[in-house]
Structures are given as structure tokens and as C-alpha cells.
């Protein structure tokens, strides 16, 4: 029975318990009960007993990087999947800390495995999903089944929805009008799903804040109601042909040949008995908390342990350290010549603090036992950092990935305007017809010349994204800009209040001058990336972006008379998470 509250304004009274269940097209059943009084979620997931299966919560695709339950014969495991960016959305992701309590793991006569477990409503970390019945009355989830008990690439997958109602069923459930919602379906109205992507909120004008343009522009990619085309149409084994086109039974088979070039790695070489003076205490991610010991042990330990990178001396009343012949003479001489760090003549430096790199070491630490210095006034420090005689030959280049279409993975470039006899613009069907002197542009579009019909009419669609990065030296920056509509993609840094261009990518059309450039093929175009390195090799010098550096991405596409579905504007970058010109271990 449904009762419509058309006259009153009294809000619905929240229930204490909510429950719902749904079975996806791949045979995975997701049953969820939320008890707001006990602050616990009871979850049951069922699927084929001979393989792994899983449920990703609050998602319509792996690109959403959802919190996921993976089930097999050993129980239930928690992960965040799809964390490798839009170029590798089907990666296994990261294992998460356990927050569930397993109640049962059983298999029935029909070879269906069912696991039942509980979990607190609030996620243990930001990567663990937080169940909130006020927001999750209709909860999207993705499901998949594997080919064995070992978690690996899925054999089949499907997105579904579970609706939570007040429990027991005899109680009342408030129904809210969410206006029209759209679904994407295959022919015949089957395998339907809907979504609302986590498009970034608009930028608020503060350089230290994140923000994008897709929501402000009402870009169709952000929800299934407006969605008109793009990657969402490309499902597993989905053939995108007209109804009268027969793809035939044959599969397209191809081979790939990969060649790797490599260089031998030479590790850094350290002089264990040469120290460089730095003022202040060694802090940050490269230092553990200081450890207290004797002078003799400090020197011996630092000389014999590769993890040791610094000894710190604190101002204290006069104490003359006893140096033994067991310690390197060069190191003894260095320590003995340390000047006083206090203006008070009655004070001398007293060694008591050693710093180690944060990574674990398997080297034994002999007696006496090292203890943390936890009492007494905070002294000033002079640190002596182990100098290196040579840097390593190579550094790892981690991948840094950012999307101008923030969190969407793709976006629509709509036509700039609609002319007479043009069909409605997909995603923006309400856009009026434009005439000379009465132009109606789609969000994000700008035009020059005599539009809409002049020969000089040129229009460009623009999106931007603001975000911050921490401690990154850029070595490679390549923007995603689909041809032939691509105009440019720009990367700016704004750590001084005045934006500075880091990288500008524009299309380069081949002229056929292969005599000077064997890759200059006529009729082809490329988007050369920005490379940083040795200026002697013609590269830009590396740019170090310190903590909390604001970045701005600007992407432009032509859209005078036609649009483009599934456009991307991501930055695929490589770099090192430190300043190459700084010492390996820094003192504050």
C-alpha cells in the first residue's frame, strides 16, 4: 500500500533497520541489512561454490574504484579494485585491512556458496565503504565471478541495484521523488543499469582547493539520464554494429611483439665516515624518530649499519665523549671538531641522537638497547648527514595520473550550437536553435567569427581542473587529447599566485619530410609529450613541485558543428617523488 503525503510537510521518520537483496545477471546475490541502532551491517553474498565471486559497493563499473568483497572457499576479503587509472581499470587494486567478522561460509546441494558476515556501518578507513541508509536507499553495486578459487581476472560481470526498505516488511518506508532517471540497456531492454559518476564539484576559486567543470557544465557523462555515448557503451563482448550487420562467428585474432631496452643499475655509494653538516633536526619521511645511545655505540652503529644516515648532537652541559680506536679515525676527527651550537660558553655538543632511514633493515643492532628520548626540554640540533660519493644510476619513475575530466574517465564534447534542421543535441536536447545574432551555446563552448553559418565561424569547447600535488619532479607529461578535434591540452603550476606553464601539447601534422625526421609522415599527426631532463640533450630542465603545489589543466577541443563522445583529458605522467638536486636525506 502506498500513501501519498500531498498535503502535509511532516518529514518521514527514519527506520531503525533497513534491508534489501538483489541478484545480478551473473548469479551473484547481495543481501544487505543495516541496523542503525546496533551500528552494524549484516551482509550475505552467494555465488557459485567452485570459483571466487565478488561485490563492489556503491559503483556501476570498476572505473569507480569501489570497495569490494571478494568471496572464495577461505572466506571474505576486502579490497579496493580498479585503482590503476582509466588505462587499467580492470586491475586487482589493493587489499584492505579486515573490518568484517565472518559468521558462516557454507555450500548447499546446488553448489552455491553463501557467506554471512557483519561489519560496522562506518568504514574503517576512507577506502572502506560507509553504509548510510539516508543516502543508500537505492544502492548500486557491481558483481563478478571468476574462473577458479584464486582471485584473478573475472569470467563474467554485471552491474545491479539493491533497494533498501524498512524492516520488518510490515513497517513503513518513505518513498522520495528523485525526478526522472535513465538507464542504459541492451537491445530488448535487457541488462539495464544506471549510474551517477562522482564528477568533481566546481572549483570555488581558491587555489588550494580542488574542482572541475563537468558538473557546472551539466556534462552528459556524469549520469545515465543524460548519457548519450562513449565508453559506457563498450561492454564485454558487446558488438557495436547496426541491427542488420552480422559480425559473424570469427574472432579478431592479433599478435603483439614487444621489445625491451634496459640499462644495468648501479646503486649509490656512501662514505660511512664522511658527514656533511646540516642545521636543525632530521625530520620527514626519510627519518625515524631519534634514538638515544652512547657516543661510542652511536659511532660504531652508524659506521656498520647501512640504514644509518645521520647522527645528531644536542646542546647540553659539558660532557666530553670518549672515542675509541674501534671507530673510524676520520669519523672521530670529524666528531671532535664539531663547533659549539649554543651561544653559552659553558655548553658543548653532546652526542646522543642517531637517525635511520624509514625502510626496515635486517642488520642486527647490538647492545646497548636503543631508547627514545622522551623527557627533558627540546634541544636545538646540529645534524651530520652521511654524504654519498655517487648517486644511483637510475631512479624509479612512478606513474602519476590525473584527469581533467576529474573522476569521470571520459566526457562529452557537444556541438557548440544547434542550427535549423539539426536534430536535438545529445545530452542537451533543450538547447534552442541558433541564428545570427541569437546564439545559444552549449556549456563550455565559445565561438568567434560569423556564427552559426559564416565561413569564419570557429568554436572551441573547454574544460579545466584544479588540484594539488606533493613533492613531484616531473620527467614526462603526456596529455590525452583525441584527434582530430583536439586543439590543445595545457598543464600549469600556480605555487606563487602567478600561473606558470609547465607543458603545452598541440597537434603536429606530418609534412612528409622524412629526410630530416623519419617519423614525419605526410597525412599523419602526433601529439608530442613534454620531456624533462638533461638540457644538453635538448630537454626541458626537470621541474620540482613541492608539497601542496596547485596545478591547473586546461583542455580545448574543436566543436563548431559536431561533437565527440568518449573524449578524454587525462595526464599520464612519470616523475620522482623528490627534488633531484636535494641531498638524499634532508635536515629541516
N, C-alpha and C positions, 0 to 999 in steps of 0.2 A: 504494500500500500504506500503510495507517495502522496504526501500532503504539501501543497504549495503555500508558503507563507507570503501571500501577496500584500497583505495589509500591515502586518506588524514589522517592527525593526529589531526585535529581540534576537540577539545572536544565538547560534547553536551552542548547546552545552557539550563540551568535549567529552568523549567517552573515555573510560579507563583502560579498555582493552580493544585493540583492533586486530583483525585477522583477514587473510586472503590467500588464495592459491591460484596458480596458473600452470599449464603445461605447454611447453613450446613445441614447435613443429619437429624438433629433433628428439622428442621424447623425454625431455628433462622437466621434472615437476618441481616447482619452487613454492613452498608453503611457509608463510611468514606470520607470526603472531607477535604483536608489540604490546607489552604490559607497561603502561606509563606509571603505575603505582610501584611495582617492583623494579622499574627501570631496567627491564631485561627484554631481549628479543629471543624468542624460541623459533628456530629455523629447522625445517625439514627439506631435504633435497633428495630426489630419487632419479635414478637413471640406470642404464644397462650395467650389470654387475661385472662384466668381463673387461671393461675399459674405464678410463678416467672420464669424468664429466664435470662440468663446472657452471657456475652462475656468476655473472658480473653485474653488480648492483648499481642502479641509477644511470644506466647507459643504453645507447642504441647501437653502438659499434665499438670495436676495440680502440678506435681512434680517440674515444673519450677517456682512455686510460683508467678504467674503472677498478674499484676494489672488488676482488673476486674470491669466491670459494671454489677450490679445486678438490674434488672427491675421488678417492680410489679405495682399494682394499685396506689401506693403512689408516684411513680416516679422512679428516677435512683439513685443508691447508689454505692459508690466506696469502694472497698476492695482490700486487697492483700490476696489471698487464698492459700491453700496448704503450710502453713508456719510451719507445725509441724514436718518436717523431713520425711525421707523415710518410717518410720514405720507408719506414719499417714498423708499421702499426701492428703487425702480427707477431711481434717479438714476445717472448715469455714474460718480460718485465722483471719485477723484483719481488723476492719473498719478503713477507712482512712478519713482524713479531706476532706470536699467538695471543689472541684475545678471546678464543672460544673455549667452551667446555663441552666435550663430546659426551652425549648421553647414550647413544646407541649407534651401531653400524651393522645392519642386518641385510640378508639376502633372502627373498621369498622363492617360492617354487617356480615363478615365472622368470627367474634370473634377473630380478630388479633389485638393485641395491638402494637402501634408504638409510641416510644418516640423519640423526637428530642431534642438535646441539643448541647451546644458549650462548648469548653474548650481551654485554652491556649495550644500552642504546647509544651512548656516546662513544665515538671511535677512540681507540687508544692513542692514535696519532692522527695528524691531518690526512694521512693516506688511508686510514681505516674509515669506512663509511659511518656516518652518524644517522641513525634512524629517527625520523621526526614525523609522527603521524599528521601533524598540521601541514606539512609540506609534501608528504609522500602518500597521500590518499590514492593517487594513481602512480605506481612506481614502475618505471621502465627497467628491464633487465635483459641481458644477453645470455645466451646459453650455448654450450658446445659439448660435443662428445669426441673422444679420441679414438685411437686405433689399438691401444694397449693400456696396461695399468700405469705405464710411465708417462708422465706429463710431457707432451710434445705438441707438434702442430695438429690442429683439430681435423677430424674427418668430416664433420658437418657442424653447422652453427645456425642460429636463428635468434632474432630479437622478439621479445614479447612484453606483455604488460600484466602486472598483478594489481588488482583493486582491493584496497583495504576498507573493510566495513566494520562497524561496531560489533563487538562480540559480547554476549551470545547473539545469534541471529535475530532473536526476538526484540532486541533493543533498537533504538532509533539511530539512523545515520543521516547526517546533514549532507545534502547534495548542493553543490555550487555550480552556477552557470559560468563556465570558462570561455564562453563565446565559441566561435567555430574553430574546429581543429581539423587538420588534414592528415591523411595517411598516404603512404606510398605503397602501392600494391602491384603485384604482377598480373598478367592477363587473367581475366576471370575473377578478379577481386580476391585473389588468394595471397598468402604470405604477406599480409599487410603489416606495416609498422609505422609508428610516428616518433618524432623526436623534437627536442628543443636543445640546440647546441649551446654550450657555455661560452657564447661570444662575449668578449671583453666589454665592460662598461665604458661609456665615453670618457675621454680624457678630461680632467677637471681644470686644466691649466697650470697645475703645479708640476714643475719639472721633476720633482722627486716622486711623482705618482705615476701609476701605470694607466693606460687607457687606449682604446682603439676606436674605429669609426663604424664598424659593421652594425651595431645596434642603433646608433644615431641615424644611420642611413637606411634603416629597416631592410638590410640586405636579405634577400630571399633564402640564403644559405643557412640562416640561423634557426629555422623551424620548418617542420614538414608541411605546415599550412601554405607557406609561400613558395616552398622549394619547387624549382622548375626544371632543373637538370644539373648534371655534374657527377662527382664520384659516387654519390649515393645511389645512382642507377646501375653501378657496376658491381653486381654481386657475384658470388662464387658460382661458376658455371652458367652465368646469365648471358645469353647471346642477344646483343642489341641490333636486331635486324627488323625490317618490316615484316608484317604478318605473312606476306606472300613470298618471302625469301627463305629458302631451305638451307640451313647451314651444313647439312649432310652429316654423316656419322664420323667422318675422319677428324682427328685432332691435328692441330698445327704442331708439328714437331720441329724443334730447332736445337742447335748445338752452340755452346759458347766456349771460346778458348781464352784463357786468362794467363797473362804473363806478369811475373813479379820481378822487380828490380830491388836489390837490397844492398845495404852497406853494413859492414861489421860495426858493432857497438863497442866503444871504448869508455869504461866507467871513469868518473872523476878520480883524481889522485889527491890525497890530503897529506899535508905535512902535520903530523900529530904533535910536533914540538914547536910549531910556529903559530903564534897567536896575534891577531890583529885587534887593536884596542877599539872598543865601541863604548859610548856613554849610554847609561840607562840600563834597565833590566831587560834581558832577553824575554820576549813575550810573543804571543801569537801562535798560529797553528804549527810552527816548526819547533816549539819548545814545550817540554813538560814542565810542571811546577818544579821550582828549585829544590834540590836535595842537599841535606846537611851532612857533612862528614869532616874528617880531619884533613889538614893540609896534605900530609903525606899520602893518605889514601886517595884524596881528590886528584892529585897529580898522577899517581900511578894508574888510577882508574881511567882517567881521561886519555892517558898515553896508550892504554891497552884495550880500549873499547871503541870500536868504530862508530858506535852510536853517539859517542860524546862529541859535542860541537862547541861547548863554551864552558869556561869557569868564571864565576862572578865573585868579586871581592867586595865585602860590605864594610862601611866605616864603623869602627868600633874602637874601644880603648886599646892601648898599645899591647900587642901580642906579637912576639917575634916567632914566626913559623920555623920549625926545624925541618930542613930539607935534607934528604938522604941521598947517598950516591946511587941508590936504585933508580932515581928519577933522572930523566934525560938532562945532561948538563945545560944544554941550550934552553930547555924549559925552565930549569932552576934559575938561570941567569935572567930570563925574561920576567919571571915572577919577582925576583929580588929587586929588580929595577923599577918596579911599579911605583909611580909617584903617589903621594897622598891625595885622596879625593875630597878631603874636608879642609876647610879653611882653618880649623882649630889645630894648632901645632902639637897638641897632646894626643892627637889621634893618628893612627897608622892604619893601613889597609889590613884586613884580617880575612883570609880565605875561608869561606865556609860553603859556598854555593856552586853546584855543578848543574849544567843544563844538558839535556839529551834531546835528540830528535824524537818526534812523537811516535814514529813507527817502532814496532816491537823488535827487540833484539834477543837472539838466542844465546848471546855470550854470557857466561856466568859472571855474577857480581859477588866478589868475595867480601868477607867480613872486614871492617865492622858494618853492621846493618845501617843502611842509609835512612834517615828520618826527615820528614818535612819540617821546615822551620815555621812554626805556627804562633810563637809568642814573641813579645817584645815589640818595640817601636819599629815602624817600617823604615829601613835604612835607604840611603841612596846607593847606587851601584855603579861600578865600572866593570863592563864585561869584556872578556878576552875570547874572541871567536876564532875557531880553528880556520886558518887560511887554507885554500886549496891551490895546489900547484898547477892544476889544469882542470878545465871544465869537462863534463862528459861530451862525447862526440855528437850525441843526439838527445833530444828530449821527446817524451810522448806528446802527441798533438791531439788532445781530447776534442771531440766534436761538440760544437756549441750550436744550438738550433733555436731559432726564434721565428715567429710567424707575424707578419704584418697583419694578416687576417686573424689575429690572435684567437687561438683555441678552436677555430672553425675548421682548419685543414684545407679549406677552399673557400671561394666566394664567387658571386656573380658580378660580371661587368655588364650592366644593362645598356641597351641603346640609349643615347643621350636624350632622345625625344621621339615622339610618335608623329608621323605625317599622315595626310589623308590617304586612305586605302591601306594603311598599315594595320596589322592585327594588334590587339592589346599587347602591351609589353609584359612578358612573363615575370611574375613576381610583383609587378606594379601595374595591374590592369586598370586602375583608376586614373592613370595619367592621361590628361586631355590631349587632343590633337594640337600640335604646334603650328602656327602660321607666322609669317614675317611680322614682327612687332608684337607678337603674342606667343612667346616661347614658354614651354613648360618642361623643364629639365628634370631628369631622374636624379635622385640623391647622389651626390658625389661627382656629378658631371659639370663641366664648364665648357663654353664654346667661344670661338672667335669667328669673324667673318660674317657673311650674309646668310644666316641660317633661317629656315631649315633647308632651302633649296639652292642657295648660291654655290657656285663652283669653288669659292674660297672658304666654305664652311668647314671648320675643323673642331672636333670635340675630344675631350680627354676626361677619363674617369680617374679619380684619385682617392686613395685611402692612406691613412697614416697609423702609426702605432708608437706609443711612448712606453719605455720600460727602463730598467736599471740592470747593470751587470756589476760583478765583483771581481777584481784582480784578474784581468784578462789581457794578455798581449796577443794582438791579432796577427796571424800569419797568413791566413787565407780567408777571403769573404766572397761567397758566391750567392747572389740573389736569384730567386725563382721568378722568371718573367717569361710567360708563354708568348711565342711568336705566332702570327705576325702582328698581333695587336699591341705588343709591348712597346712602350715609349722609353721608360727608364725605371730603375729602382735605385734609391739613394739611402745611404746609411750615414747618420750624423751623430756626433757626440756633443754633449752640452754640459760639461763639468764646470765651465767658467761663466755661464749665463749667456754666452755668445756661441751659437751652434757652429761647429766646425765639421766640414765634410770629410768623412773617412773613406767612403767608397761610392763611386758613381758607375753604374753599369748601363750601357746603352747598346743597341743592336749594331753590329758591324757587318755590312753587306760585302760579300765577296766580289772582287773585281776581275779575278782570273789572272792576277799577276803572280803566278806560281814560280816564276824565275827567282823572285826575291823572297817569296813566302809560299812554301809548298802546300800550306793549308788554305791559301786564298783562292778558293774555288768559286768560279762565277756562278751566280744564281743561288748561292747558299748564304746563310747568315749565322753568326755566332754571337754569344754574349760573354765576352772575356771577363773572367773574375778579377778581383783585386788581390794581388800577391804582395807580401811584405817580407823583407829580408835584407840581404846584403846590397847596399846601394851600388857597389862595384859591378853587380850583375844586372843593374838596371831596374831594381825593385824599389818599392817604397820602403823607407825605414820602418821597422816594427813600431806599432803604437800601443803603449801600455795604458789600460783603462783601470784606474784604481778603484777601490771599493765604492759602491753606490754611484757609479758614473751613469748619468742619464743618457740614453740612446734614443734616436728618432729614426724611424724608417718611413720613407715616402715612396709609394708605388703609383705609376701612371700607365694607363692603357688607352689606346685609341678606341672610341666608341661612337663615331659620328653617325653611322646609320645602322650598325649591327652590334650586338653584344657578344658575350662569351661566357659560357657556363664552365664551372670547374676551374676557374683561374686560381693561381697560387701566387704568394708573395713572401715566401719564407726565405730566411737567411740561413744557409748552411755554411758554418764557419769552422775553422781549425785555429787553435792557438795554444798557448801555455798559460797556466794559472799563476803566473808570477811575472815580475819585471826582469827580463834577461840581463839588464845592466846592474841589478842589485846583487849583493852578496847572497850566498845560498841560505845563510842564517842571519836574520836581521835582529839588531838590538834596538829597542824603542828609543 
